[in-house]
Structure formats: structure tokens, C-alpha cells
Amino acid sequence: MNFAEIKALDEAYVLQTYGRNQVAIDHGRGATLWDTEGKAYIDFTSGIGVCSLGYANEAWAKAIYDQAMKVGHISNLFYTEPYARLASKLAPAAGMAAVFFGNSGAEANEGMIKTARKYSYDKYGQGRSAIITLRNSFHGRTITTLKATGQDHFHDFFFPFTEGFRYAEANSMESLEAQAGDDVCAVMLELIQGEGGVNPLERDYVQAVAELCAQRDWLLLVDEVQTGVGRTGTLFAYQQFGVKPDVVSFAKGIAGGLPFGGFMTNEKCRRVLGSGDHGSTFGGNPMAAAAGNVVLDTMTPAFLEQVAEKGRRLREGIAALKSPYVSGIRGMGLMIGVGVQGITHKELRDRLMEAGLLCLTAGKDTLRLLPPLVITREELDRGLEIMARVMGA
């Protein structure tokens, strides 16, 4: 099918909830994609941070095929090998105690919220369930995670929202203290606010929040849906902030393109949720877990060091453009935000796409770059060359 035919079917039969780019992707290899008309694009999106191993990765595809030919799904009423092997690798590598597997980032964050509230209920009883999140945060699109999100425009239309969330300004302990109270059970953070504009938190602030949580027996919940699984140059971003969360969520890149996510707890919280307290029909799906094992096996120290180096190369290359459109560059590893001025971030994204480079936007004025972690030096340089043509001085 060509682009016009696909678009016509979408408009006729699909709810119009997405502002799609005017391109239909057909196939890819590495960090390069081709549309249905045969045009090639360097991909700086990886499916919004999902396709960590890029496209047409043979080991990843073989693991999925081999598992599909054994059993594609059986439910959590039975044990299967793939999720058990994945958990046995993931928890120790993250310095955590136990894992719950689900399907998505929003679901993972819901699980964190449930864990925090049950931990507090079990220990202190009712009335201690409020969770402090940050202004400009984003935690998902379910009713509860929308309310956890610290952006007012997400709090429209879908009333009534789940109660029990308050919002503090990022990097301000004074603001956090102002939201404190006897009813608080947890603080929930993105260490880099992705959808809000790729804004890293200050390391000292994160450590101060962790200390306050420990003092008051609040759980420290870290949302690593976008920052986790190698994206920032370490397996999880918190490993660069000198803290260890009580509960941490993950999704996006964990299965390299299949729907998969979950959360991990420390030893203190590993027994908070018991049989029947939480569940997911598709959680730990054998095919997705088989893919996750391939992804995690790829995340060696040498590989993660390369991710960090690629990120430095990309940031330095953008800075060297001295583009009049660039107001600043921020981020960690291959999670990069480029402040945009003199043009809207969406207009700049569209110009880059027309020239053969796929990018994302975030916040009000940020170009967001999330290339596949396996992107080659040649593909990075081709992307920079396109940016130079479109954005150069």
C-alpha cells in the first residue's frame, strides 16, 4: 500500500487521537528507516525511545520467533522461563530486589503508586496516601497517571481524577517541603523530565529528596520509563545520581519494540504486594520477555560506555553548528533536548523530516532526540549533516 491508501484507511477506521507526521514507515535497518515511497530517513526517535536495538536486529527477531514457535502466551497462572531469566538479570544489575512485569510505562507507574500507598497503609493505616510529584512532569495517560503528571493541561476533560497528588517545583527543596504533610507517603520523580522538555534534575536536589524520603519514611519512586535501559549511558539514570529508589519503573526500551514494562522494588518493599494485590494478563509475556533478554544481554559496560560517547558526539556536533535556531542543548547519553528559537519546534521537526531526519518534540520549544542505542557513527554523522543543512548558520 502507498501512503495515500494507508492514510485513507486510518482516517476512515481509526480514532483520530494522534497528530501523525505525514509519512508511512515501511521498514528499517539499524537506525535508518524507509517509507512506503522508498525515501530513507536517519531515525533520531527510535519509536519514542522504544527501539533500543534499532530495526531488523537479527538476534532480537530470532528470539521472538523461537519463543513464538514454543508458546506465545500462557498467563501468569503458570511459570515460564523467559520472564524468570529476565528478572534474574535485571534486578541485580539495577541493584534492586524484585520485579513486576507489565505492558507499558503508564501501567508501571500505576504499580509504583499502588506499592507506595499499600506500604504506607500497612505500616501507618489510612490517611497517609498523598504523593508529591513535580511540576512539568509526565507519568502517563491513565486517569491516575494523568493526575500524577504535573502539567495542568493534562487535568482537563476526564473528571473525576484520582485524588492524592500534590506538585512541587523541580530543584526546589523549599517547594517540596511546602507540599509535605502527615498525609504524604511518597515522592515521585523523573530524573530527566522527558515530555516536559528533556530537563535533567540537579544531582544535589535528587540526593536531598532521597535523604528527606528516608528521614520521613516516604518512598522514593523514580519513573525511568524513558530514561531507563541504557538510554542515558547507564542501565538506569539513577545510577548517575548517587541514589537508590525504593521503587523504579521501566518500559519503552526494555523489549526493543514489543509492549513491555514493569517496576522493581528494593528489599524493604519487595513483599508489599502479595497474591491478588496486583496483576496483568499480558505481564511477563514470553515473547516480550525473550526480546527483553536480548536487549538486556546487549547492555554490557562497554556498550553503555559507547552510548555515553555517542551522546557526547551528538551534543558536540549540534553545538558546532552554531545554529541561530538553537538556544541550548541538554540531556544525558542518547536522550538529548535542543532548545529551539526563531522557529517553532514542530516546524523545525518537519523541515528536518523533509530533509531525511526524524526527530521528536517535547515541551513548548524543544527538539527531542532519542536515537536507537545501536546507531552507528556513520548514521550519527549523516544525521548531523542533515541538521547542518537545515539548521546551519
N, C-alpha and C positions, 0 to 999 in steps of 0.2 A: 504494500500500500504506500502511496505517496503522502506527503504532508497534508495536502488538502483533504484527502479521503479520511485520514486519521482524525484531523480536526473536526470534520463534519460529524463523525461518529461521537466524538467527545461532546460536542455541543448538543447533539440530539439525545444522548442517553446518560450523560454523567452530570452529577450535581456540580454547578459552577462555583466551587469553593476555592479554586486556585487561580492566581494570576499567572498563568503559564507563559513562559517565553515562547516565541513563535518559531519553534524548532521541534522536530520529532526525531529523537535519537534512535538509531537502528542498531549499532554495535560499537564495541570498543576494544582496545588492547592497551595494556599498561595504563598510562594517563592520557591517552588520546581516544577521542570519540568521533564517530561518523554519523551524520544524519541520514535520513531516508533519501536525500538527493545526492549523497556521496561527498558532501563537504566535510572536511576534517576540522576538529577543534582540539586544542590543548585544554584539558579539564583541570580547573582550579576549584572545583566544587566537591568532587567525589560523592555526589548524591547527598549533599549537606553533611559531609563528614562521615559517611557510611562506608563507602567502598575503599577501605583502608589498603587493600592489596590491589587496587586498580581493577581493570577489566580483563576477562579471559585468563585469569590466573589458573594454570593447569592443576596445581596441587589442590587448590580450593575447589575447583569444579569436580575433580576426581573424588574428593572426599564426600561431596554431596551426592554424586552419582552412586558411589559404592554403598553409602548408607541408605539411599532411596531404594536400592535393589535388595536390601535386607529388611528394613522396616522404616517407613517414613514417619509414622506417628503411632503411639500406643497409649499416651496419657501418663500422668504421674501416679496412677494406681499401680504401676509396675516400675521396676528398676530398668535402666538401660545404661550401656557403657559410655556413650559419648558425653552425656552431661556429667557423669561421675568423674571421668578423666579430666574434663574441663575444669570442674570445681577444684580438683586436687592440684591443678596448676595455678589457677587464678588466685585463689585465696592466699596461698603462701607468697606468691610473687607480689601481691598487694599488701602483705603484712596484716591481713585480716583473718578472721576465724572461720566464717561460714558464708555460704552464698545462697541466694534465692534467684531462680531464673524465671523470667517472664518474657514479654514480647516487645516492649517499647520503652522509651525514656519516660513518658508520662506515667506509665504503669509502674516503672521502677521508682519514681518519685512518690507515687501514691503509697507504695510499700514502705518507703522510708518514713513517711508521715504516720502511717499506721503503727510502725515499730516504735516511734518516739512516743506516741500517745499511749500505747499499751505499756511501755516501760514505766512511764510516769504513773499511770493508773494502778499498775500492780504494786508500785512502791509507795505511792502517796495518796491513792484514791482519786475521787472525782475532783474537778475544779482546777486541774493543772494540765491544760492541754493546748495552750497558745504556742504558736511557733512564729518566731521572728525571721522574716526574710528581708532582702534588700531591695530598695528602690532600683528600678531599671533591670531587675532580674527577669528570667523567663524559666518556668519549670514544667510547662506542658499545657495541653488543651482539654483535659477533662475538667469537670466542674470544680474539683478540689484544687488541681494544679493551676488552673486559671486564677483562682483566688490566691494561691501561694505566690503567683507571679506579681512582682512589684511594679506593674505598669497599669495606670488607671484605665486606659482604653480597652484593656482585656476584661474589665469588670462591668461590661455592658451586656444587655440583652438577655442573659441566661439566668436570671434571678429565680429562686434564691440561691446564692452561692453558699458553699460550706463555710461556716464560721471558724474563728480561731486563728486568724493570721494578722500580724502587725508588721509594719515596714520601717526599716531604718535606712539612713543614708550610708552608702558604701564608704569604707575607710574612715568612719567616724565612730569612735567608741562612745562619745558623748551621746550621739543619736541612738546608738544601740542601748545604752543604759536608760535613756528616756523611755524606751519601749519595754523595759524589763518590768517584772512584777511577780507576785507569788503564783500567778496562773501560767507562767511560762514553763514549757518542757523541753524546748529545743531551739537552736538557731540553724537555719538552712542557707547555704551559700553556694553560688557558682564561683569558682576561683578566677575564672575569666568569664565575664558576662557576654555570652556569645551573641544571642539575638539582640541584646541591648546595645551592641556596638563594638564587640571584641575589646572589652575593658578589663585588664588584669587588676585584681585586688592587690593592695600593698602587702608585702610579706609580713611586716611588723604588725599590721592590723589583723591579719589572719591568725597570727600566733596569739595576739591579745584576746581575740574572740575565743580561741581554743582554751586559753587559761581561764577565762571567765566561765565558760561552759563547765570546765572541770570543777571550779570552785562551787558552783551552784547546782551541780548535778543536772545540768541541761545536756541533752545530747547534741553533739556536733554532727550535723547532717551535711554532707558535701555532694552536690549534684555534679557528677562528672559524665553526664550523658554525652556532651560534646567534647569535653577535654580529655576523656579517658582513652585507654587502649592505644597509647603511643602518640596521640595527636600532638602533645606539647614537647615531645622529646624524652619523656619518661613514661613508664607504663600508666601512671596516673599523675595528674598535675600536683596533687597534694604532696607528693614525694619531693617536690622542689620548694615547698613552702614550710617544711620543717614541722608539720603537724600530722596527726593520725586521726581520722574521723572515727566516730562511733559507728556511723553507718554511711556508706557511699554508694551512689547509684552509677550505673553504666548502661550504655546501649550503643546506638549508632555503629561504630566501627567494630564491635566485638565479633560479629559473624560475617563481616566483609561484604554485606549486601543482602543478607536474609534478615527478616524481622526477628530481633532477639534483644534482650536486655535483662536487667536484674539489679540486685543490690547485695552488698556484703556488709556484715556486721563484725564488730570486734568481739572479743571473748565475753565482755560484760553483757552484750546484747544478743548473743547467739541463741539463747533459749527463751527470748521474749515471746516470739511467735511459735505456738505449738500447733499440733494437728488440728486442722479445721479453722485456724485463725486467718489464714491467707492461702490463696491458691491461684492457679492459672492453667486452663485446659491445655494450651499450647506451650506452656513454660517448660524449657529444657528439651524442646522438640529435638529428636535425634539428628535430623539432617542439619538443623541450625547449629546444634552443638558440635557436630562433626566439622562444620565450617569454622566454628569458633576455635576448635583445637588447632586447625591450620593457622588461623590468624595469630593465636597466642604463641604457637611454636615459632612464628616468624619474629616475635618481639624480643630478640636477643639483645644484650647490651650493645653489641656492635651495630645492630640495626637501629636501635633507638638513638645512638650517637649520630648515625647518618641522618636521621630525621631532624635532629637539632641543627646539624650542619646545613642541611638543605634549607631550613628555615632562615638561618643567618644569611645564606647566599641570596635567598629571595628578598629578604628585607633590605640587604645592602644594594641589591640590584635595583629595587624600586627607588631607594634613596638617591642612587647615582643618576636617575633620570632627571632629577631637579625639575620635576613636572610642576607647572603652575596649578594643576588640579589637585595636588597632594598637600594636605595640611598637617599630616603626621602619620607615623607608622608605629604600630604597637602589636603585641602578641607574644606568643611563645611557640617554639617549634614550628610546625606547619599549620598553625592557627593564627592568622595574621589579619589585622584590620588596617585599612588605609583610609585615613580621613580625607574626605572629598570637599573641595571648594570650587567655586566658579562654575559649577555644573551640578545637576542632581546626581546622586549616586546611582539611580536607576538609569538615567540617560547615559552615564559613563559605562555602566554594565552592558547596555545594549550596543554601544559603539564597539566595545571590546568583543562582544559576541559576533557582531557582523564581521570583525576582522579575524575571527577564528580562535578566540579565547573565552572560555566560560568562567564567569565569576558569580559571586553571590553579593547580596547587600545585607546590611544589618543596621539597626537604629535609624536615625534620621539622616546620617551623612557619611556612612561608612561602607566601603567596598570590602567584602569579607572573602578571604582566600583560604580554602581548605583542600589543597591538592591531595590526591592519593599519596599515602606514605611511601609508596614504591616509585614515585615519579623519578625519572632519570634526570641526570644533569642536562642532557640534550633537550628533554621536554621542558625543563625549567627555563633554559636559555631561550627556547623558542617562545615560551610564554612571555618572557621579559622583552624579547624583540617586538612582539605584538604590542605590549604595553608602551614601548618606546615610540612606535609608530603612531599610536592613538593618543598617548598622554605626554609625549616628549615636549620639551620647551621649544 
